[in-house]
Amino acid sequence: MATTGKLDVEVKVKSNADQFWNAIMDSANIFPKVCSDLYKTVELLEGDGRSVGSVRMVHFAEGSPIVKSSKEKIDEVDAAKKKVSYSVIDGDMMQYYKSFKATLEVIPEGEASLVKWVCEFEKASEEVPNPDMIRDFAAKNFKEIDEYLLKA
């Protein structure tokens, strides 16, 4: 069994790309407010949360299986393409993965958008399962943000 892998998910949202992108880039405020079933807090430790080098500590909601916190660093931002990449640099996930990098892109589709999330990972051991639940978590997160933006 391979210790490295890649997972992706695409979620069609009804929100326009600019709105959705701005919500993603304001994760410290938006995620705990909108997705309180998923996030307890998102705390900015370094930077503004929107630029390369920014670091955030994510504390997941009670009942989150296995992973309770994740320290993430923004590696790349391309605002024109509405694309951001980040790496997990500390937290519970590092018990299971030697490396975990994700890229999120918001692609305009008329008045709506397509949100693409891709993660590349290296497992700490062969026994560690693929991060399917993280992919499903991301998809649920995008759907909840979309519902929030449509009501706003």
Order of alpha helices (4+ residues) and beta strands (2+ residues): beta-alpha-alpha-beta-beta-beta-beta-beta-beta-alpha
